[in-house]
Amino acid sequence: MSDMNIRALLGRGRELLGRMRIDAATVHPPGTFSLLALRLERDLQRKDKGHSILIAATDDDATGVEATVELAWCLAEELGHEVLLVDGAFDSRALSAALGLAEKAGLSEFLDLPSQDGAALASLVQPTLHERISVLAHGNDTGDQAIRAESIRQLLAAACEHHDYVLVQGSILAEGNRSMAFSSLVEAALLIAVEEKTTLDQVTRGQRLLNDCGATRVALVLANRPDARRRNGR
């Protein structure tokens, strides 16, 4: 999927967070990652189970959250897929906080369970106000929880049994390697860069880190905000 590098318009993520929070009911227009969602649907190998995708921003975890939310919305609302969001950014927890789930049990608790199967996962997944989008929050740990590859593998297997797309919001900015635990086990990784903000050095660092951590299929998504388009006369 390295040839799937694509431009996308980022700008609805913060609004869509309001629609997806379990404690809000405001109505917002659909997201703007439609083309990216269609490309993923077309380019990822067809299979009976769901697809797992890691999403990480080059320079700002908040951007990663927005991109994850926008892509989830397009996959669910526009293409009709069942989507599970996973807060896999250990030591950041930005997605859980943005969705109002910072205090909920989730990924950390799942990784400590003796039985890591679909039933265990279902007991921890939180709904959103979108009927086809659910969330596995970060949960609560002490910050030194060991992350075993086999536990992550079982989580993704269980999630892909019941969801068409599993979007893991990760971080390449947090210290240590816990936040990159999903890199070698997901089907693909999306590296989000923002036009007129992200530097080439940041992109290069992000690509190298994902590759070093075992990601085998990495695509760069260059997000362009609406205000940037107006400044450029587009």
N, C-alpha and C positions, 0 to 999 in steps of 0.2 A: 504493500500500500504506500510505499515511499513516493510513488508517482502520483499520489492523490492530493498533493499540495494544492491548496485552494484558498480563495479569498472569501470572507464572510462578513456580514454586517452585524456588529455587536452593538446593542443599544437597548434591548428590551429586558435584559436579564434582571435588572433591579426591579422593574415593574412586575415581571412574572414571578419573582420571589413572593410578592404580595399575594398573588393568586394561588400559590402553592402552599403557603404557610397554613398550618392546621388551625390557626387562630384568626384567620382573616378571610374575608369573603368579597373583596373588591374584584371588579371585572376589568380585564386588560386585554388589549389586542394580541394576536398571536405573535410568536417570536420571529426572528429574522435569520435563522440558521437553516432555512428550508432546503437550500441547495446542498449544504453539507449533509443534511439528513438523507436526502435522495442519493447522494454519492455513496454514503455508507451502505445504504440499502442495496445499491447496485454492485458495489465493488467488493464487499466482504463476502466470503464464500458462503453459499447457501448451505444450511445444515438444519437438522431437526431441532437442535437446542438453540438457546439465545446466544447473542454476541456479547463479549466483554471488552470494554474500551476504557483505557486510562486517559484522563484529561488533566493536563497541567499547564499552567501559564509560565511564561519565561521570567516575569519580573514582578508579579503581583498575584497573590492567592485570591484576592477578591475578583480579579478578572477571570481566573479559573472557575470560580463559583458561578459567575454570570454565564460563561460559555457553557458550562455543564447544564445549567438550568435551561438556557435557550435551546440547546440541542435536544434535551429531554422533552421539552414542550413540542418541538416540531415533530419528533418521532412519534409522540403520543397523540397529539391533537390533529396533526395534518396527515400522518401516515397510519394512525390507528394501532400503534404498537404498545405493548405493555413494557414499562420502563421502571427499573429499579435504580435509584441513586444511592451510591455508597460513599460515605465520608471516609476516604482512605488516606487523608492528609494527617497522619499522626503528628502530634505536637503543633498542629495548626487549628483544626476543627472549624474551619471557616464556614463550610457548608451547613453543618449542624446549627451553628449560631445564626446564620442567615435565615434558616427555615424555622427558627424558634424551637429547635429540638436539642439544645445544648445540654439539657439535664436528663435526656432520655437514654436508657440503655441501648446498646447497639453493637457495633463491630467489636469493641474491646471485650464485651461480655461473651459474644459468640466465640471468639478465639480462645476463651477459657473454658468453654463447655466440654464435657467429656464426650458428648455426642454432637457432632457438627454436621447435621443433616438438614433436609428441607423443613422439617417440623420445627427444629430449633431456630432456623432462620426466620420462619414465618412468625414465631412468637416475639421477635424483636423488631420486625419491620413496621414502620409507621406509615399511615396513609397521608395523602395530601388531599386538597380539595379537588384535584384532578383525579378522576376515577381510574385512570390508567398509569398514574405516576405514584410510586411509593418510595420510601426513604429508609435506608439503614444508617442511623446516626452514628457518630463516632463512639459514643458511650463514655464510660469513666474508667480511667486507669491511672497509675501512679507516674507514668512517663518512662518507666523502665521495663515495661512489659515486653517479653521476648516475642518476636513475630516469627512463627514457623511457616515455612513455605507450604508444608502439607496442609496446615489450617487454612491458609489463603486459597489453596487449590480446592479444598472441600467447599469453602464459601462460594467461590465462583461456580463450581459445579452445581451446587444446590440452587444458586440464584438463576443460573441459565436454564435450569429445568422448568422454571415457572415464569420467566420474563424473556421478552424478545431481545431486549437490550439492557445490559448492566453497565451503567456509566459510573466509573470510579473517579471521584475528584481527588487527585493527588497533589503533591507539592514537591517541586525541585528546589525550594528555598529553605526548607527546614533543615536544621543541622542533623547530621547522622544519616543513616540509611533506612530508618523505619518507614518514612513516607514513600520510599521507592520499592516497598516490598511487593507491590502488585506488578511491577514493570515486566518481569520475565514470564508472568503467568497469564496476562491478558492477551486477547487476540490482536489488539492493535493499540497504539498510543497516539493521541493528538496533542501536539505542542502548540499552544496558543500564543501568538505574538500580536501586538497592537501597532498598527501603522502610525508613524510619527511619534512613537513612544519607545518601542522596543529597539534595542541596538543589535547590530549584527553579532557582537560579542556575546550578548545574552542568548541569542538564538543558538549560536555555536555551542555555548556551554550547555544549554538545555538538551540539545541533540546528543552531545557527547555523553552527558550524564545518563540519559535514557538508554543509550546504546551500551554503556559500561555496566548498567544495572540489568541488562539482559533483554531489553525490549527489542523484538525482532522486526516489528513493522511500525515505523514512526512516520507520521504525516504532519507537516507544518500547516497551521491554519492562520492566515494573516487576517486579523479582524480589523475592520474599519468602522469607526464610530460615525454616526450621522453628522455630528458637528464638524468632523474632519472632511466629510464629503462637501459640506457647504463651503468651507474655507478653500477647498480646491476647485470649487465651481462645478462639481459633478452632481 
